[in-house]
Amino acid sequence: MLTINVAVLLVVVVVLRLRRRTEARSRFDEKMTVVIVLALGIVLAPTDFGQGIAGFLGRLVGGVSQAGQ
């Protein structure tokens, strides 16, 4: 089973990749960033932290939709 340490490593990689200038990125580089972010989501989803984020986002979206009515 993957641990949160892998998630932390993926977060560091994502932050470093996103800090680079947009003009300097190739299409392959952008696709790799998307794949890494998806992998990070898969790693975080089953953890308590991931479930907390999902719950928070659900409440936030519910509050915004209630405010719009």
C-alpha positions in Angstrom: 0.0 0.0 0.0 1.2 3.5 -0.8 1.9 5.8 2.1 1.6 9.5 2.5 5.3 9.9 1.9 4.7 9.1 -1.8 2.0 11.7 -1.8 4.4 14.3 -0.3 7.0 13.4 -2.9 4.3 13.9 -5.7 3.3 17.3 -4.2 6.9 18.4 -4.3 7.2 17.3 -7.9 4.0 19.0 -8.9 5.0 22.3 -7.2 8.4 22.3 -8.8 6.9 21.5 -12.3 4.3 24.3 -11.9 6.8 26.9 -10.9 8.4 26.8 -14.3 7.4 29.4 -16.9 4.5 28.3 -19.1 6.3 29.4 -22.3 9.2 27.0 -21.5 6.9 23.9 -21.4 6.5 21.4 -24.2 3.2 19.5 -24.8 4.9 16.4 -23.4 5.9 18.3 -20.3 2.3 19.5 -19.8 1.0 15.9 -20.3 3.5 14.6 -17.7 2.3 17.2 -15.2 -1.3 16.1 -15.7 -0.4 12.5 -15.2 1.6 13.3 -12.0 -1.4 15.3 -10.7 -3.8 12.5 -11.4 -1.4 10.0 -9.6 -1.4 12.4 -6.7 -5.2 12.4 -6.6 -5.3 8.6 -6.7 -2.8 8.4 -3.8 -4.6 10.9 -1.7 -8.2 9.8 -2.3 -8.3 6.8 0.1 -6.5 8.5 2.9 -8.2 10.4 5.8 -6.7 13.6 4.4 -8.1 12.9 1.0 -11.5 12.1 2.4 -11.4 15.4 4.5 -10.6 17.4 1.3 -13.5 15.7 -0.5 -15.9 16.4 2.3 -14.8 20.0 2.5 -15.2 20.5 -1.2 -18.6 18.9 -1.1 -19.8 21.3 1.6 -18.3 24.2 -0.2 -20.0 23.4 -3.5 -23.3 22.7 -1.6 -23.0 26.1 0.1 -22.3 27.9 -3.2 -25.2 26.2 -4.9 -27.5 27.2 -2.0 -26.3 30.8 -2.1 -27.1 30.9 -5.8 -30.8 30.0 -5.3 
